[in-house]
Amino acid sequence: MNTVPHNPPESDSIFALPLADLHMRDPIHWIQLGWADFVRCPRIGLFYGLCFFAMGHALMAVFQRAPEYVLALSAGFLLMGPFLCLGLYDASKAMQTHSHRPSLRASLAAWRPTKGTMAIFAGVLLILEMLWGRAALVVFAVSFNTMPEKANLLAMLIDPENLGFLITYTAVGGIFAGLIFVTSVISIPMIMDRRVDAVSAGLTSIRACLQNPGVMLWWGALITGLILLAILPVFLGLFVIGPVLGHATWHAYRHIVPAPSA
C-alpha cells in the first residue's frame, strides 16, 4: 500500500499575521495611554525627556553651522527617537503585561536581547537618512549659486522668488520622511516584543500603514504637530511630549499587532 508522505505544517508567515482595523479616534487614545504611563513612571520618562531635550539642542547647533542639513537631520531626530524610546517601550510593556512599576536600569538594557536585529534595522534607516541628506544638498545646489548666508537664510526661504525651491525641498523631504515613518512606525517595538527579524518588522509596519492609510497618516501628523509644539519653548516641551509619544507608540503597536501567543 502506497503511503502519502506527511509534510509538517509550515510556520506562520509574517504576512498571515492579522492586524487591527483602526479608527480615527485611536491615535488620541494611544496618547492618553502614553500620558497615563508617563504619570505612572515619571522618573523614567523625564530621563528620556532629557535625552530628547539634548538632541533638540544638538539639532539647533547643526542649524547654526550647516542649515542645508537641517531638514534631513530633523529626520535623524525622528530616526533616533524610536531607538531611544526602547526604554519607554520596555517600561510600558512591563506595566501592561506584568503590572509592576518598571525600573530605569531595566529600561536602559532593553536593547540588549535584540541588538543584532536592531543594528540591521538602524542601518537600513541610516541609509535612507543619508540619501535624504544627499538629496537635500542637491536641491540646495540647483536652487542657489552659493549657499545662503545663515543670517539671511530665513528671508531667502520666504522670498516668493524661491517658491520653487521650497516646494521641491518640502516634496523631497516628505517622500523620505514618509518612507522612514511607514517602515518604522511599529517596527522597533515589534522587534523588541516579538524578537522578529528586521525585514519582517519593516514589512509588518508597511502592511499596517497600507491597511489603515488614513489613521496612520493622522498618527504621523499628530506626532509631527506635537513635536513641533514641544520644540517651540526652547525644546522644553520635549521633557514631557517626547516620553509620552514613546509610551503611546508602544500602545499603538500593541493595538495594531496582536500579542504573541504563549
Phi, psi and omega in degrees: 000131179284138177249141179271122181298139181265120178269131178296148180298138179286149177293149183299134177282150177297335179286344178271353180294119181290139178242150184287147169273125189260163176239158185297337180279347186298316179303323177296320179295321178298319179294322177298318177294322177298319178296319179298320178293320179299317180294326183287327178227068185294331182297316179294315181299317181291328176298311179289331174298322176298322178296317178297320179300315179296321178296322178298317179289330175295321177296321178296321178296322177295319180301322182289336183254325183215076186298336181294341181265357191298313183298315180294320180287339171297324174294324176299324175299313178289334179288313181286333182307308180300324178290321177295331181283359179308319179295325178289321176300317181297320179295316179295320179297318180298318180289328183279321186261334183245351177055040176226161181288123182285165179248150178296321180299316179295322181293326180290339180259010186294338183280341190296315183297336183236030187298325179294312180295319178299322180295319178296314182294320178297323179297320178297315180292327178295323176299315177300320179296317180293321177296321178297314179299319178295318179297322178297319178295320179298317180298317177298316185296321182277349183261334183229143176291325176226159178295136180299144174293142183301322182293330183253011186298310183297318179298321179292322183292327181267001177293128180304334179293340181257022181299320179299319178298315181298318181295314181295315181298317180292321179296315179298315178297320180296322180296311182290322177297320178296318179298316180294317182295311183299323183283331191242002190300323176234006187295312188292314174297330179291318178298316180295320187278313187258354180058037178275168178282166185297321181295315180298319180295315180296318179294323177294321177297318178296318178301317181299320180289322179290327180283330182228062188299318182294314182294318182290328174295319178295320178296315178296319179295322180294317177299313181299315181297317180293322178294320177298319177296323183291328184274347183297312179277066177055038177067008183294329181297340181292340177300328182251311186295323179302303179294326178299317177293326176297310177299319182296325179296323175300314182291328174297313178300313183296329177287319186284317183254129181295154179296140179298143180290153182294000000 
